[in-house]
Amino acid sequence: MHADLIAFWKQDLRKRLETGAARTRLDSPHGASWLLRWAGVCLIVGLTLYLAVGYHAGFIRINAAAAAYPDWLWQCLTVLGDERVPFALALLFALRYPRVLWALVLAAMIAAAYSRGFKELFDSARPPGVLAADAFNLIGPGHTRASFPSGHSVTAAVFFGVLIYFTPRTALRALFLALAVLVGLSRVAVGVHWPVDVAAGLFGGALAAWLGAVLAARWPGPATNPGVHLPVVSLAVIPAVTLLFDDAGYSAAAMPLTILGLVALGVVGIQYLLRPWLGYRRAVRTAGRLP
């Protein structure tokens, strides 16, 4: 019985992955155009700020303007750039849109090399490491090092950028773009990044999203391979679990993070365990082997 169940589960998973892959186009010229233009704008903004005013350009003004809005808003926006959150969100559609998941995996690897490489190379001081405590508004942990580029901005641009690439609707693309930009701005609002860091993060993340999607189109096989899909989903479950007890220092976002973690884990349980089990029982019952 166990061997039959495992065989049924593998066959069902492969079939659902192939069905899900058929829902997504491999190439998206309009999505690619959005990402490349977005990356270009971010590059221009970042270079203009840096060359015209300096590395710290615009921080005090944006941080002060953001203080007019409630802290909980910026906390909830900034955790969208926490690497664990895109992992958990990806679990919600991993089986239905495996090609999107595969593009995210490739884009994330490129983005990680970009973000962590430049952080190690420059190791720039963050606002709490430069400014007096009473000179700006700090929300949450006061990180002091590894400022360039903003990792949260890179993460948000990668996740929402891949969605922009594959989404056929202009309104959704605009929404995803706005969310990524707001996540970037939230890093200035909470007081841990300079605007140049954010522009560089969004630039690198958008390019990584485009490159990841292009590579996924040229190398689509792993998207429907259970041997690739299952390890990716299993790894994504780990950060989803940590959302249940770790708010990353942003207490106002603790409840939304917990809810997201529970929903993501529930979807995994239903999609990968409960639904196949019920399908197996129906198949066996139909064959007359169950009472």
Secondary structure, DSSP 8 states (H G I E B T S, - for coil): -HHHHHHHHHHHHHHHHHHHHTTS-S--HHHHHHHHHHHHHHHHHHHHHHHHT-TTTTHHHHHHHHTTS-HHHHHHHHGGGSTHHHHHHHHHHTTT-HHHHHHHHHHHHHHHHHHHHHHHHH----HHHHS-GGGS---S----S--SS-HHHHHHHHHHHHHHHH---HHHHHHHHHHHHHHHHHHHHTTS--HHHHHHHHHHHHHHHHHHHHHHHHS-GGGG-HHHHHHHHHHHHHHHHHTTT--TT-GGGHHHHHHHHHHHHHHHHIIIIIHHHHHHHHHHHHTT---
